[in-house]
Amino acid sequence: MHGNLEPEEKVFGMNVIVYSSHGCFYCEQMKLLMEKANLTYKEIEVDVTNRASFIKKYPDAKGYPYVIIDGKPIGGLVETAKELLKKGLIHAR
């Protein structure tokens, strides 16, 4: 899904937003992680039309994917995996 930078979609009590970039390998891995965690999420592809808004809103974002859960910036793939582990939504092998 692509859209504005203000989604209001609630999923299982969690509002999950994944900011991605076209052709991003780690963004594809994030989608697989979300599937593994059984989470529905709102994906917003950042491109030239909304990049400035994204950077202004999340100046600490270092790249893509960038995940927000319930309004709290989580970070990239590794940080998100750690958060999902902590919440018990995924399990380490």
N, C-alpha and C positions, 0 to 999 in steps of 0.2 A: 504494500500500500504506500502510496506517496501522498503527501499532503502538506498542510501548513505546520508550523512549529508549535502548535497548541492543541494536541489531541486530548480528548477527554474520555477515551475508551477505558473502561474498568474491566479487568479480567481476573476472575477468581479473587476479587477483592484487591487485586494489584493492578496498577496502571503501569504497563511496561512499554517503553519506547526504545526502539533500536534505530539509531542514526547510522546510515550506511553510505557507501560510495560505490558507484558502478564499477564492476570488475574487481572488487575487493575480496581476496581469498579469505581473510579473517572474518569478513562480514558473512560469507557463506557458512563458515564454521560456526558463527554465532547462531545462525538460523537452525543449524543442526542441534546445537546445544539447547535452544528454546524448545525444539521438538522433543528432545530427550527429557526435558523438565516438564513436558506437557503444558507449556505456557503459550497462550495466544498473545501476540504483541502487535503493536503498531510500528511499521517500518517507515521511516522517512529517509528517502534518498537525498543526500546533500549534493547539490550541484551548483553551477554558477548563479542560479536564480535565488538560492536561499543560503548560500555559504556565509555571507556577511552576517546574516541574522543568527546563524548557528554559532559562529565564533563570538559574537557579542553576548549571546545568551550563556554559552559554555566556554569561557576563555581558557579554562584549564584542560580542555579536551586536546589530546595530543594526536588524534587520528581517528580512524574508523575501524571497527564499529565503536560506537559510544552509546552506552546504555543508561537509561534513567528508569528507576523503579520507584513508584509512588512519589515522584517529584525529586527524588534523591539521586544525584549523579553517582553512578557506580564505577564507570570506566569502560575499559576494553574487554576483550575476550577473557583474559586470565582473571581480572577482578570480578567479572560477572560470574564466572565459574565458581570462584571462591564464595561469593554471596549466595549462589544457589545451593552449594554444598552446606553452607551454614544454615540455610532455611530448610534443609532436608528435601529439596526438590530434585536433586540429583545425588548419585552416590559415586564415590571413587571406586575404581576397580581394584 
